[in-house]
Every structure is written in structure tokens, then in C-alpha cells.
Amino acid sequence: IMESLQGYYEVGHVVLRTGIALWIGIALVFLFLFPYQLRPDLTRMWDLGTPPAKICRHILVSSFGLLLPGAVLGCITSALLFHRMAQYLAAAAESDLTLDVNPGTLGLVAAAQLLVMLGLVYAIACILTAQLKKCSRRKLLR
């Protein structure tokens, strides 16, 4: 039994590390590409005299429109794939243990990921608006 639990634990650890690395990779791609995509809009808003607080709000609302559906779809996908992954882990560890997941737990994880991503987007929005304040209106972000 102990060997079976140890194998199950090791496979679970690999899956956890892989999942975290994948999430970090996707988050970094989003955090690099999203502000780059918004730069022409930010430049136009700044040239038209929009205050930095409204520009920051624009960045947050735009990102929330992408992050919320992503978090919901991720939660649904993880709920659907959890049992398949648990069976695979049990077979890999040669164990007959069964795992159950509470949908509320998956919802909390999705909400936590959404909050972390919004916090990172807020930090980027603050950096971009600080850049706006430092640059002249003509040579902004070009």
C-alpha cells in the first residue's frame, strides 16, 4: 500500500508542477501580448486628453472581458477532465484509490486565478499609465 501511495504522490506532483508551469506560461504570454495590443488605443486615448485613471480603467475592463470567460471555461474543462486524470493517475501508480472533487473547490481555484491575473493586469496598467505621464503626447509608446 505504501509503494502505491508513494507512486500516486509522485505522479500527482509531476502533474501539479506541469499544470502550474503551463498556467504561468499562458499567463506570461497574455501579460506580454495584451498590453502590446492595447498600445495604439492607449496612444489615441492619451492624444485625445483622456485622464490616466480612465485609461487604466479601460485596460482593466478590456482584460476582464477576456479573463472572465477564460476562467469560466477553465473551471468547466477542469471539472470535466478531473475524473479522467484521476483514473490515469491511479493506473500509473497501480492503485485503486478514487478521488472526488468538489465543484465549489474548482470554482474557488478559478476565482483565485482570475483575481491573480486581474492583479497582474492592474500592475501593468499602472506601469503603462505611469509611462503615459512621463512621455510627451507626441512620442508616447511608439
JOMORA-V413652 format. One record per run of one state. SS is the DSSP state (2 for helix, 1 for strand, 0 for the rest). FROM is the first residue (numbers start at 1). LEN is the number of residues. Records with the same first field share a line. If there is no record, write none. Layout:
SS = FROM-LEN + FROM-LEN
//
This chain:
0 = 1-1 + 48-4 + 93-10 + 135-8
2 = 2-46 + 52-41 + 103-32
//
